[in-house]
Amino acid sequence: MAAVRRPGAYVCGIDAAMDVIGGKWKVLILWALSERPHRFGELRRSVPGVTEKVLAAQLRELEADGIVHREDYDEVPPRVEYSLTSRGADLNAALEPLGDWGRRNVIGDAYRGAPEDAAPVASFGV
């Protein structure tokens, strides 16, 4: 089932972009496809934890949005490859600063502890 877009209902560009990449797996699919085209099984192995059903649904949505291209080859056995469209590559480039932020502020913190300038987190425990 394709995602239902909300034309005219977006508050800003980020809202519109999040409508396209929303969900747990789409950004990871885009990251894997940025390296090279993948067959379905390769892509599933590149995105650990995603089920076949969810991966197929996410790929259909990304294809409907013009982010991913599906190439069917007339071969036996059948072969299908997924790749980024130019629109998908453009979206991936827009996500690169977010990935940089995650590496600096989240992944980096796991190795060196919380940064000194981090604000204290409120505790809601008893």
C-alpha positions as CSV (number, residue, x, y, z in Angstrom):
1,M,0.0,0.0,0.0
2,A,1.5,3.3,-1.1
3,A,1.9,6.1,1.4
4,V,-0.8,8.7,1.3
5,R,0.8,12.1,0.8
6,R,-0.7,15.3,2.3
7,P,-0.3,17.9,-0.5
8,G,-0.9,21.4,0.8
9,A,-0.9,20.2,4.4
10,Y,2.8,20.4,5.0
11,V,4.0,22.9,7.5
12,C,7.5,23.2,6.1
13,G,10.0,21.4,3.8
14,I,11.2,19.2,6.7
15,D,7.6,18.0,7.2
16,A,7.3,17.1,3.5
17,A,10.7,15.3,3.5
18,M,9.9,13.4,6.7
19,D,6.7,12.2,5.0
20,V,8.9,10.6,2.3
21,I,11.6,9.1,4.5
22,G,9.5,8.5,7.6
23,G,9.7,5.0,9.2
24,K,12.4,2.9,10.7
25,W,13.9,1.5,7.6
26,K,13.8,4.0,4.7
27,V,16.9,6.0,5.6
28,L,18.9,2.7,6.1
29,I,17.6,1.5,2.7
30,L,18.8,4.8,1.1
31,W,22.2,4.5,2.8
32,A,22.7,1.0,1.5
33,L,21.6,2.0,-2.1
34,S,24.0,5.0,-2.0
35,E,26.9,2.6,-2.2
36,R,25.6,0.7,-5.3
37,P,22.5,-1.0,-6.8
38,H,21.3,-4.0,-4.8
39,R,19.2,-7.0,-5.4
40,F,16.5,-7.7,-2.9
41,G,18.4,-10.3,-0.9
42,E,21.5,-8.2,-0.8
43,L,19.5,-5.2,0.4
44,R,17.9,-7.3,3.1
45,R,21.3,-8.4,4.4
46,S,22.5,-4.8,4.3
47,V,19.7,-3.7,6.5
48,P,19.8,-6.1,9.5
49,G,16.5,-6.6,11.3
50,V,14.1,-5.7,8.4
51,T,11.6,-8.4,7.4
52,E,11.0,-9.3,3.8
53,K,7.4,-8.0,4.0
54,V,8.5,-4.6,5.4
55,L,11.4,-4.2,3.0
56,A,9.2,-4.9,0.0
57,A,6.6,-2.4,1.3
58,Q,9.2,0.3,2.0
59,L,10.8,-0.2,-1.5
60,R,7.4,0.1,-3.1
61,E,6.8,3.4,-1.3
62,L,10.2,4.8,-2.2
63,E,9.6,3.7,-5.8
64,A,6.2,5.4,-5.9
65,D,7.9,8.6,-4.5
66,G,10.5,8.6,-7.3
67,I,13.4,7.9,-4.8
68,V,14.2,4.3,-5.8
69,H,14.3,2.7,-9.3
70,R,13.4,-0.9,-9.7
71,E,15.0,-2.6,-12.7
72,D,13.5,-5.9,-13.8
73,Y,15.7,-8.1,-16.0
74,D,14.2,-10.6,-18.3
75,E,16.2,-13.6,-17.2
76,V,15.8,-17.0,-15.7
77,P,15.8,-17.0,-12.7
78,P,14.2,-13.5,-12.5
79,R,16.5,-10.7,-11.4
80,V,15.5,-7.4,-9.9
81,E,17.9,-4.6,-8.9
82,Y,17.1,-1.5,-6.9
83,S,19.0,1.8,-7.3
84,L,18.7,5.4,-6.3
85,T,17.1,7.8,-8.8
86,S,18.7,11.2,-9.2
87,R,16.0,12.4,-6.8
88,G,17.0,9.7,-4.3
89,A,20.7,10.6,-4.6
90,D,19.7,14.3,-4.0
91,L,17.8,13.2,-0.9
92,N,20.8,11.1,0.3
93,A,23.0,14.2,-0.1
94,A,20.6,16.2,2.1
95,L,20.8,13.5,4.8
96,E,24.6,13.4,4.9
97,P,24.8,16.3,7.5
98,L,22.3,14.4,9.7
99,G,24.6,11.4,9.5
100,D,27.6,13.5,10.4
101,W,25.8,14.9,13.4
102,G,24.9,11.4,14.5
103,R,28.5,10.2,14.2
104,R,29.8,13.3,16.2
105,N,27.1,13.6,18.8
106,V,25.7,10.1,19.3
107,I,28.1,7.4,18.1
108,G,31.1,9.4,19.3
109,D,29.6,9.8,22.8
110,A,29.3,6.0,23.1
111,Y,33.1,5.8,22.9
112,R,34.2,8.8,25.0
113,G,31.3,9.2,27.4
114,A,28.9,12.2,27.5
115,P,30.3,15.5,26.2
116,E,31.3,18.0,28.9
117,D,28.9,20.6,27.4
118,A,25.9,18.3,27.5
119,A,23.0,19.6,29.5
120,P,21.9,17.4,32.4
121,V,18.9,15.2,31.7
122,A,15.9,15.6,34.0
123,S,15.1,12.5,36.1
124,F,11.6,11.4,36.5
125,G,12.4,8.5,38.7
126,V,11.1,8.2,42.3
